């Protein structure tokens, strides 16, 4: 039986938000502490749904929504989750001005939607997840390190 990481490297297709969250919960147990995850994909691809699954795995019970207007949200659970929407940022310099580093404490995970906007500031060891939606309304998830 293929491990979840092997499946994600090959690409996984999900048929519902619940299935995407279930995969994210299992994936959360494999994410090293103090890791940045970059979520690539169009609107509706399932980025926030996947991040919600991570949050539930880390005992975060509050609602998880995309932080489009406030740019990022800090969630506290067994791991601190920083959910950043970089869509309105122009570059990594804008990221520095948010002073997120002042609020992060280990163990943490930073989940970034629209990471291409701040690609110059992503740590080299960032895990990249590519999410998509196809004509049959199924979602795809692929991991690249």
N, C-alpha and C positions, 0 to 999 in steps of 0.2 A: 504494500500500500504506500502510495506517495505521501510524503510529509506535506504539511500545509505550505511550507516555504517553497518546496519543489512545485507544487500546484500553482502557487502565485507567480513563480518565475515563468511557468508555461502559460499562465493565464487562466482565470476562473470566470465562468459565466454564472450570474445569479438571475433569478426570475422575480425577486421581490425585495422590498426594502428590508423585510425581516431576515431574509437569507443573507443579504449584504451585512447587516448588523451582526448576525451570528458568526460569519467569517471574520469580521473585525474583532469580535470578542476573543476568538481563538487566536488570532494574529497578535493581539495585545500581549498575550503571555510570552510571545517570542521576541518582542521588541526590547532591546537592551535599554537600561535606564539611561537617562540623559541623552536622548536621541532626537534628531530632527527628522520628521517625515514630510515629504513634499508631495502634495496631491495635485496631479495634473488631470485636466478634463474639462469639458464644456459644462455649461449650466445644465443641471438635471442629471449629470452623470453618476451621482451618488457620493460625492466627496463628503458632504456634511453627514450623510447617513452613515458612512464608514466611520467617521470621527465620533459620532454618537455611540457606535458599537465599542470603540476603544474606551470611551468615557465609562460606559456601563461596566466593562471588564475591570476598570480601576475604581469601582465603587463610587462613581460620581452619579448622583441621582437627580441633580437639577436639569432642567431642559437644556439641550444642546442645539443651538441654532447658528447659522452662519453669522459671524460678527462683521458684516459688511460695513455698517456705519460707524461702529466704535473701533474697528480695525482688529482688535483682539479681545479675547475673553480668557480669564484665568479660572480654571476649575480645580477644586481640591478634592482629592480622594486618596486612595492608596498610592497614587502617583499624581503629581501636579501636571495638569494638561493645559498647555497654552495653545489656544485655537486662534490662528492668525489668518485673516483674509487680506492678502497682499494686492488685491485687484486695484485699489485706489492709490497704491504706492508707485512712485516713478522709478525708484532705484533702491539699492541697499542703503544709501545714505539716509533715505526716509525711514528705513527700519531702525537705524541707529537712534534717530530722534525720538522713537517711541519708548526708549529706555526699558525695554522688556527685561534685559539682564538684571536690572535692579530688583525685579520681583520674582525671578526664578530661583527655586531652591530644589536640590536633589531629593528624591528621584523625580525627574520631570520628563515630559515628552512635548516637543513643539510640533504641532500639526499645522502645516501651511497650505492654504488654498491659493491658487494662482502664483506658484513659486517662480515662474518664469519672469515675473515682474522684479524680483530681487535676486535673480540667479547669481549675481556677483557676490552676494553675502551669505549664501548657503554654505554650511560646513562641508568639507570634502566628503565626509562619511555619511552624508544625508542619504536616507532610504527614499527612493522615488516610487510612488504608486501612480499608475496610469489607469484612469477610469473612463469608461465610455458607455454609450448607450447605442443600441442598433435599432433597425427598423421593426424588429419583433418586440421592442420595448424590454429586452433583456439587457443586463448590464455586464460589462467586462471589467475585470480587475487584474492588473499585471504589476509585478514588483521588479524593480531594478535597483541594484545597489551601486 
